[in-house]
Amino acid sequence: MIQTMTKQCAICGKGSMLTWKLKKLRGKYNPTVKKRKYPNLQWVIIPKEGLKKEKFKKLSGKRGLACTKCIKALAKCK
């Protein structure tokens, strides 16, 4: 199992990002609220055989957090 303390994808390294919500006030935008957005991470076991991409081979056979984009790419590699 791959231990990651941060909310980060084990395969591509995608992490959180800070966004600003712009609120319109009297015809002008007022940047008021900062919000941290996190990627959609899921626990997945990366299969050992049948992987074509190099970034998946180093993690083969292990369990870790991966973003849904990488999970979708894993399904195409099989």
Jmol script that loads the backbone (N, CA, C; Angstrom):
load data "model"
ATOM      1  N   MET A   1       0.842  -1.183   0.000  1.00  0.00           N
ATOM      2  CA  MET A   1       0.000   0.000   0.000  1.00  0.00           C
ATOM      3  C   MET A   1       0.882   1.238   0.000  1.00  0.00           C
ATOM      4  N   ILE A   2       0.529   2.179  -0.822  1.00  0.00           N
ATOM      5  CA  ILE A   2       1.277   3.428  -0.938  1.00  0.00           C
ATOM      6  C   ILE A   2       0.694   4.429   0.055  1.00  0.00           C
ATOM      7  N   GLN A   3       1.531   4.897   0.969  1.00  0.00           N
ATOM      8  CA  GLN A   3       1.067   5.848   1.969  1.00  0.00           C
ATOM      9  C   GLN A   3       1.261   7.267   1.454  1.00  0.00           C
ATOM     10  N   THR A   4       0.188   7.999   1.314  1.00  0.00           N
ATOM     11  CA  THR A   4       0.271   9.413   0.969  1.00  0.00           C
ATOM     12  C   THR A   4      -0.493  10.204   2.017  1.00  0.00           C
ATOM     13  N   MET A   5       0.213  11.096   2.673  1.00  0.00           N
ATOM     14  CA  MET A   5      -0.426  11.910   3.702  1.00  0.00           C
ATOM     15  C   MET A   5      -1.228  13.055   3.072  1.00  0.00           C
ATOM     16  N   THR A   6      -0.779  13.519   1.921  1.00  0.00           N
ATOM     17  CA  THR A   6      -1.492  14.602   1.263  1.00  0.00           C
ATOM     18  C   THR A   6      -2.583  14.037   0.369  1.00  0.00           C
ATOM     19  N   LYS A   7      -3.505  14.891   0.011  1.00  0.00           N
ATOM     20  CA  LYS A   7      -4.567  14.486  -0.906  1.00  0.00           C
ATOM     21  C   LYS A   7      -4.036  14.665  -2.316  1.00  0.00           C
ATOM     22  N   GLN A   8      -3.280  13.652  -2.766  1.00  0.00           N
ATOM     23  CA  GLN A   8      -2.577  13.751  -4.039  1.00  0.00           C
ATOM     24  C   GLN A   8      -2.618  12.397  -4.734  1.00  0.00           C
ATOM     25  N   CYS A   9      -2.725  12.417  -6.057  1.00  0.00           N
ATOM     26  CA  CYS A   9      -2.750  11.195  -6.860  1.00  0.00           C
ATOM     27  C   CYS A   9      -1.364  10.552  -6.830  1.00  0.00           C
ATOM     28  N   ALA A  10      -1.319   9.225  -6.620  1.00  0.00           N
ATOM     29  CA  ALA A  10      -0.049   8.512  -6.562  1.00  0.00           C
ATOM     30  C   ALA A  10       0.580   8.354  -7.939  1.00  0.00           C
ATOM     31  N   ILE A  11      -0.211   8.421  -9.001  1.00  0.00           N
ATOM     32  CA  ILE A  11       0.299   8.190 -10.351  1.00  0.00           C
ATOM     33  C   ILE A  11       0.762   9.487 -11.004  1.00  0.00           C
ATOM     34  N   CYS A  12      -0.125  10.460 -11.101  1.00  0.00           N
ATOM     35  CA  CYS A  12       0.226  11.694 -11.825  1.00  0.00           C
ATOM     36  C   CYS A  12       0.617  12.850 -10.907  1.00  0.00           C
ATOM     37  N   GLY A  13       0.326  12.754  -9.614  1.00  0.00           N
ATOM     38  CA  GLY A  13       0.696  13.813  -8.680  1.00  0.00           C
ATOM     39  C   GLY A  13      -0.272  14.973  -8.623  1.00  0.00           C
ATOM     40  N   LYS A  14      -1.468  14.798  -9.190  1.00  0.00           N
ATOM     41  CA  LYS A  14      -2.471  15.871  -9.164  1.00  0.00           C
ATOM     42  C   LYS A  14      -2.887  16.128  -7.711  1.00  0.00           C
ATOM     43  N   GLY A  15      -2.895  17.389  -7.311  1.00  0.00           N
ATOM     44  CA  GLY A  15      -3.231  17.750  -5.944  1.00  0.00           C
ATOM     45  C   GLY A  15      -4.309  18.818  -5.886  1.00  0.00           C
ATOM     46  N   SER A  16      -4.410  19.441  -4.725  1.00  0.00           N
ATOM     47  CA  SER A  16      -5.442  20.454  -4.531  1.00  0.00           C
ATOM     48  C   SER A  16      -5.033  21.765  -5.193  1.00  0.00           C
ATOM     49  N   MET A  17      -6.042  22.609  -5.439  1.00  0.00           N
ATOM     50  CA  MET A  17      -5.752  23.935  -5.966  1.00  0.00           C
ATOM     51  C   MET A  17      -6.707  24.948  -5.356  1.00  0.00           C
ATOM     52  N   LEU A  18      -6.238  26.172  -5.266  1.00  0.00           N
ATOM     53  CA  LEU A  18      -6.997  27.244  -4.649  1.00  0.00           C
ATOM     54  C   LEU A  18      -7.769  28.001  -5.722  1.00  0.00           C
ATOM     55  N   THR A  19      -9.064  28.160  -5.511  1.00  0.00           N
ATOM     56  CA  THR A  19      -9.896  28.899  -6.457  1.00  0.00           C
ATOM     57  C   THR A  19     -10.542  30.090  -5.755  1.00  0.00           C
ATOM     58  N   TRP A  20     -10.830  31.097  -6.514  1.00  0.00           N
ATOM     59  CA  TRP A  20     -11.512  32.286  -6.009  1.00  0.00           C
ATOM     60  C   TRP A  20     -12.894  32.337  -6.607  1.00  0.00           C
ATOM     61  N   LYS A  21     -13.874  32.539  -5.768  1.00  0.00           N
ATOM     62  CA  LYS A  21     -15.241  32.691  -6.245  1.00  0.00           C
ATOM     63  C   LYS A  21     -15.517  34.193  -6.351  1.00  0.00           C
ATOM     64  N   LEU A  22     -15.842  34.634  -7.555  1.00  0.00           N
ATOM     65  CA  LEU A  22     -16.114  36.057  -7.769  1.00  0.00           C
ATOM     66  C   LEU A  22     -17.591  36.337  -7.541  1.00  0.00           C
ATOM     67  N   LYS A  23     -17.864  37.277  -6.669  1.00  0.00           N
ATOM     68  CA  LYS A  23     -19.231  37.652  -6.356  1.00  0.00           C
ATOM     69  C   LYS A  23     -19.506  39.018  -6.959  1.00  0.00           C
ATOM     70  N   LYS A  24     -20.601  39.128  -7.696  1.00  0.00           N
ATOM     71  CA  LYS A  24     -20.931  40.404  -8.323  1.00  0.00           C
ATOM     72  C   LYS A  24     -21.688  41.270  -7.318  1.00  0.00           C
ATOM     73  N   LEU A  25     -21.179  42.486  -7.127  1.00  0.00           N
ATOM     74  CA  LEU A  25     -21.770  43.398  -6.166  1.00  0.00           C
ATOM     75  C   LEU A  25     -21.873  44.781  -6.798  1.00  0.00           C
ATOM     76  N   ARG A  26     -23.079  45.237  -7.034  1.00  0.00           N
ATOM     77  CA  ARG A  26     -23.352  46.542  -7.633  1.00  0.00           C
ATOM     78  C   ARG A  26     -22.629  46.739  -8.958  1.00  0.00           C
ATOM     79  N   GLY A  27     -22.683  45.725  -9.822  1.00  0.00           N
ATOM     80  CA  GLY A  27     -22.111  45.834 -11.158  1.00  0.00           C
ATOM     81  C   GLY A  27     -20.630  45.550 -11.255  1.00  0.00           C
ATOM     82  N   LYS A  28     -19.947  45.340 -10.105  1.00  0.00           N
ATOM     83  CA  LYS A  28     -18.514  45.045 -10.123  1.00  0.00           C
ATOM     84  C   LYS A  28     -18.267  43.720  -9.406  1.00  0.00           C
ATOM     85  N   TYR A  29     -17.217  43.030  -9.837  1.00  0.00           N
ATOM     86  CA  TYR A  29     -16.881  41.751  -9.215  1.00  0.00           C
ATOM     87  C   TYR A  29     -16.023  41.969  -7.987  1.00  0.00           C
ATOM     88  N   ASN A  30     -16.395  41.306  -6.917  1.00  0.00           N
ATOM     89  CA  ASN A  30     -15.705  41.423  -5.651  1.00  0.00           C
ATOM     90  C   ASN A  30     -15.115  40.049  -5.302  1.00  0.00           C
ATOM     91  N   PRO A  31     -13.791  39.861  -5.406  1.00  0.00           N
ATOM     92  CA  PRO A  31     -13.214  38.559  -5.067  1.00  0.00           C
ATOM     93  C   PRO A  31     -13.231  38.330  -3.554  1.00  0.00           C
ATOM     94  N   THR A  32     -14.221  37.609  -3.076  1.00  0.00           N
ATOM     95  CA  THR A  32     -14.406  37.499  -1.637  1.00  0.00           C
ATOM     96  C   THR A  32     -14.005  36.145  -1.061  1.00  0.00           C
ATOM     97  N   VAL A  33     -14.416  35.053  -1.683  1.00  0.00           N
ATOM     98  CA  VAL A  33     -14.266  33.748  -1.061  1.00  0.00           C
ATOM     99  C   VAL A  33     -13.164  32.945  -1.752  1.00  0.00           C
ATOM    100  N   LYS A  34     -12.180  32.513  -0.959  1.00  0.00           N
ATOM    101  CA  LYS A  34     -11.174  31.586  -1.464  1.00  0.00           C
ATOM    102  C   LYS A  34     -11.597  30.188  -1.039  1.00  0.00           C
ATOM    103  N   LYS A  35     -11.480  29.222  -1.944  1.00  0.00           N
ATOM    104  CA  LYS A  35     -11.893  27.859  -1.637  1.00  0.00           C
ATOM    105  C   LYS A  35     -10.878  26.882  -2.205  1.00  0.00           C
ATOM    106  N   ARG A  36     -10.504  25.881  -1.425  1.00  0.00           N
ATOM    107  CA  ARG A  36      -9.572  24.858  -1.882  1.00  0.00           C
ATOM    108  C   ARG A  36     -10.355  23.704  -2.480  1.00  0.00           C
ATOM    109  N   LYS A  37     -10.013  23.346  -3.717  1.00  0.00           N
ATOM    110  CA  LYS A  37     -10.686  22.239  -4.403  1.00  0.00           C
ATOM    111  C   LYS A  37      -9.735  21.055  -4.472  1.00  0.00           C
ATOM    112  N   TYR A  38     -10.261  19.866  -4.187  1.00  0.00           N
ATOM    113  CA  TYR A  38      -9.469  18.653  -4.169  1.00  0.00           C
ATOM    114  C   TYR A  38      -9.850  17.749  -5.342  1.00  0.00           C
ATOM    115  N   PRO A  39      -8.901  16.950  -5.846  1.00  0.00           N
ATOM    116  CA  PRO A  39      -9.221  16.030  -6.935  1.00  0.00           C
ATOM    117  C   PRO A  39     -10.061  14.865  -6.433  1.00  0.00           C
ATOM    118  N   ASN A  40     -10.758  14.207  -7.357  1.00  0.00           N
ATOM    119  CA  ASN A  40     -11.583  13.053  -7.012  1.00  0.00           C
ATOM    120  C   ASN A  40     -10.671  11.833  -6.922  1.00  0.00           C
ATOM    121  N   LEU A  41     -10.243  11.494  -5.707  1.00  0.00           N
ATOM    122  CA  LEU A  41      -9.319  10.382  -5.485  1.00  0.00           C
ATOM    123  C   LEU A  41     -10.070   9.147  -5.022  1.00  0.00           C
ATOM    124  N   GLN A  42      -9.687   8.004  -5.568  1.00  0.00           N
ATOM    125  CA  GLN A  42     -10.297   6.716  -5.211  1.00  0.00           C
ATOM    126  C   GLN A  42      -9.178   5.721  -4.920  1.00  0.00           C
ATOM    127  N   TRP A  43      -9.438   4.794  -3.989  1.00  0.00           N
ATOM    128  CA  TRP A  43      -8.486   3.723  -3.723  1.00  0.00           C
ATOM    129  C   TRP A  43      -8.566   2.720  -4.854  1.00  0.00           C
ATOM    130  N   VAL A  44      -7.412   2.331  -5.396  1.00  0.00           N
ATOM    131  CA  VAL A  44      -7.378   1.404  -6.517  1.00  0.00           C
ATOM    132  C   VAL A  44      -6.136   0.511  -6.383  1.00  0.00           C
ATOM    133  N   ILE A  45      -6.270  -0.753  -6.807  1.00  0.00           N
ATOM    134  CA  ILE A  45      -5.133  -1.660  -6.883  1.00  0.00           C
ATOM    135  C   ILE A  45      -4.680  -1.684  -8.337  1.00  0.00           C
ATOM    136  N   ILE A  46      -3.429  -1.330  -8.567  1.00  0.00           N
ATOM    137  CA  ILE A  46      -2.916  -1.269  -9.922  1.00  0.00           C
ATOM    138  C   ILE A  46      -2.482  -2.676 -10.326  1.00  0.00           C
ATOM    139  N   PRO A  47      -3.011  -3.210 -11.428  1.00  0.00           N
ATOM    140  CA  PRO A  47      -2.690  -4.585 -11.821  1.00  0.00           C
ATOM    141  C   PRO A  47      -1.211  -4.767 -12.181  1.00  0.00           C
ATOM    142  N   LYS A  48      -0.723  -6.017 -12.061  1.00  0.00           N
ATOM    143  CA  LYS A  48       0.696  -6.286 -12.302  1.00  0.00           C
ATOM    144  C   LYS A  48       1.038  -6.444 -13.773  1.00  0.00           C
ATOM    145  N   GLU A  49       0.224  -7.158 -14.544  1.00  0.00           N
ATOM    146  CA  GLU A  49       0.575  -7.414 -15.933  1.00  0.00           C
ATOM    147  C   GLU A  49      -0.349  -6.673 -16.892  1.00  0.00           C
ATOM    148  N   GLY A  50       0.109  -6.505 -18.102  1.00  0.00           N
ATOM    149  CA  GLY A  50      -0.703  -5.886 -19.155  1.00  0.00           C
ATOM    150  C   GLY A  50      -0.667  -4.376 -19.178  1.00  0.00           C
ATOM    151  N   LEU A  51       0.305  -3.758 -18.512  1.00  0.00           N
ATOM    152  CA  LEU A  51       0.390  -2.294 -18.512  1.00  0.00           C
ATOM    153  C   LEU A  51       1.400  -1.829 -19.546  1.00  0.00           C
ATOM    154  N   LYS A  52       1.006  -0.882 -20.379  1.00  0.00           N
ATOM    155  CA  LYS A  52       1.865  -0.395 -21.450  1.00  0.00           C
ATOM    156  C   LYS A  52       2.594   0.889 -21.062  1.00  0.00           C
ATOM    157  N   LYS A  53       1.978   1.727 -20.258  1.00  0.00           N
ATOM    158  CA  LYS A  53       2.575   3.017 -19.922  1.00  0.00           C
ATOM    159  C   LYS A  53       3.583   2.865 -18.783  1.00  0.00           C
ATOM    160  N   GLU A  54       4.666   3.630 -18.855  1.00  0.00           N
ATOM    161  CA  GLU A  54       5.754   3.543 -17.888  1.00  0.00           C
ATOM    162  C   GLU A  54       5.356   4.053 -16.501  1.00  0.00           C
ATOM    163  N   LYS A  55       4.478   5.060 -16.459  1.00  0.00           N
ATOM    164  CA  LYS A  55       4.134   5.635 -15.155  1.00  0.00           C
ATOM    165  C   LYS A  55       3.305   4.674 -14.307  1.00  0.00           C
ATOM    166  N   PHE A  56       2.658   3.681 -14.934  1.00  0.00           N
ATOM    167  CA  PHE A  56       1.896   2.700 -14.173  1.00  0.00           C
ATOM    168  C   PHE A  56       2.764   1.535 -13.728  1.00  0.00           C
ATOM    169  N   LYS A  57       3.865   1.257 -14.444  1.00  0.00           N
ATOM    170  CA  LYS A  57       4.707   0.096 -14.148  1.00  0.00           C
ATOM    171  C   LYS A  57       5.404   0.200 -12.805  1.00  0.00           C
ATOM    172  N   LYS A  58       5.793   1.396 -12.387  1.00  0.00           N
ATOM    173  CA  LYS A  58       6.496   1.550 -11.111  1.00  0.00           C
ATOM    174  C   LYS A  58       5.577   1.295  -9.917  1.00  0.00           C
ATOM    175  N   LEU A  59       4.284   1.406 -10.101  1.00  0.00           N
ATOM    176  CA  LEU A  59       3.326   1.216  -9.008  1.00  0.00           C
ATOM    177  C   LEU A  59       2.551  -0.096  -9.132  1.00  0.00           C
ATOM    178  N   SER A  60       2.955  -0.976 -10.042  1.00  0.00           N
ATOM    179  CA  SER A  60       2.168  -2.188 -10.316  1.00  0.00           C
ATOM    180  C   SER A  60       2.111  -3.107  -9.100  1.00  0.00           C
ATOM    181  N   GLY A  61       0.917  -3.632  -8.842  1.00  0.00           N
ATOM    182  CA  GLY A  61       0.692  -4.547  -7.728  1.00  0.00           C
ATOM    183  C   GLY A  61       0.463  -3.872  -6.394  1.00  0.00           C
ATOM    184  N   LYS A  62       0.439  -2.562  -6.345  1.00  0.00           N
ATOM    185  CA  LYS A  62       0.267  -1.830  -5.088  1.00  0.00           C
ATOM    186  C   LYS A  62      -1.105  -1.168  -5.044  1.00  0.00           C
ATOM    187  N   ARG A  63      -1.512  -0.817  -3.839  1.00  0.00           N
ATOM    188  CA  ARG A  63      -2.797  -0.149  -3.615  1.00  0.00           C
ATOM    189  C   ARG A  63      -2.521   1.292  -3.237  1.00  0.00           C
ATOM    190  N   GLY A  64      -3.221   2.221  -3.875  1.00  0.00           N
ATOM    191  CA  GLY A  64      -3.000   3.625  -3.573  1.00  0.00           C
ATOM    192  C   GLY A  64      -4.133   4.497  -4.057  1.00  0.00           C
ATOM    193  N   LEU A  65      -4.039   5.768  -3.722  1.00  0.00           N
ATOM    194  CA  LEU A  65      -5.040   6.739  -4.151  1.00  0.00           C
ATOM    195  C   LEU A  65      -4.699   7.218  -5.549  1.00  0.00           C
ATOM    196  N   ALA A  66      -5.684   7.173  -6.440  1.00  0.00           N
ATOM    197  CA  ALA A  66      -5.490   7.640  -7.805  1.00  0.00           C
ATOM    198  C   ALA A  66      -6.685   8.488  -8.210  1.00  0.00           C
ATOM    199  N   CYS A  67      -6.423   9.507  -9.033  1.00  0.00           N
ATOM    200  CA  CYS A  67      -7.516  10.348  -9.526  1.00  0.00           C
ATOM    201  C   CYS A  67      -8.298   9.575 -10.577  1.00  0.00           C
ATOM    202  N   THR A  68      -9.511   9.990 -10.822  1.00  0.00           N
ATOM    203  CA  THR A  68     -10.391   9.258 -11.727  1.00  0.00           C
ATOM    204  C   THR A  68      -9.882   9.291 -13.168  1.00  0.00           C
ATOM    205  N   LYS A  69      -9.128  10.315 -13.527  1.00  0.00           N
ATOM    206  CA  LYS A  69      -8.556  10.383 -14.871  1.00  0.00           C
ATOM    207  C   LYS A  69      -7.529   9.261 -15.078  1.00  0.00           C
ATOM    208  N   CYS A  70      -6.712   8.996 -14.060  1.00  0.00           N
ATOM    209  CA  CYS A  70      -5.723   7.913 -14.135  1.00  0.00           C
ATOM    210  C   CYS A  70      -6.395   6.544 -14.097  1.00  0.00           C
ATOM    211  N   ILE A  71      -7.481   6.408 -13.354  1.00  0.00           N
ATOM    212  CA  ILE A  71      -8.226   5.147 -13.306  1.00  0.00           C
ATOM    213  C   ILE A  71      -8.814   4.839 -14.671  1.00  0.00           C
ATOM    214  N   LYS A  72      -9.296   5.875 -15.339  1.00  0.00           N
ATOM    215  CA  LYS A  72      -9.847   5.699 -16.685  1.00  0.00           C
ATOM    216  C   LYS A  72      -8.746   5.292 -17.657  1.00  0.00           C
ATOM    217  N   ALA A  73      -7.549   5.870 -17.508  1.00  0.00           N
ATOM    218  CA  ALA A  73      -6.419   5.506 -18.362  1.00  0.00           C
ATOM    219  C   ALA A  73      -5.942   4.091 -18.073  1.00  0.00           C
ATOM    220  N   LEU A  74      -6.037   3.652 -16.808  1.00  0.00           N
ATOM    221  CA  LEU A  74      -5.702   2.270 -16.441  1.00  0.00           C
ATOM    222  C   LEU A  74      -6.613   1.281 -17.131  1.00  0.00           C
ATOM    223  N   ALA A  75      -7.884   1.612 -17.235  1.00  0.00           N
ATOM    224  CA  ALA A  75      -8.848   0.717 -17.882  1.00  0.00           C
ATOM    225  C   ALA A  75      -8.549   0.572 -19.356  1.00  0.00           C
ATOM    226  N   LYS A  76      -8.002   1.613 -19.991  1.00  0.00           N
ATOM    227  CA  LYS A  76      -7.670   1.544 -21.409  1.00  0.00           C
ATOM    228  C   LYS A  76      -6.389   0.748 -21.661  1.00  0.00           C
ATOM    229  N   CYS A  77      -5.491   0.680 -20.655  1.00  0.00           N
ATOM    230  CA  CYS A  77      -4.218  -0.024 -20.813  1.00  0.00           C
ATOM    231  C   CYS A  77      -4.392  -1.540 -20.743  1.00  0.00           C
ATOM    232  N   LYS A  78      -5.456  -2.005 -20.138  1.00  0.00           N
ATOM    233  CA  LYS A  78      -5.625  -3.460 -19.951  1.00  0.00           C
ATOM    234  C   LYS A  78      -5.855  -4.173 -21.248  1.00  0.00           C
TER     235      LYS A  78
END
end "model"
wireframe off; spacefill off
backbone 0.3
color backbone group
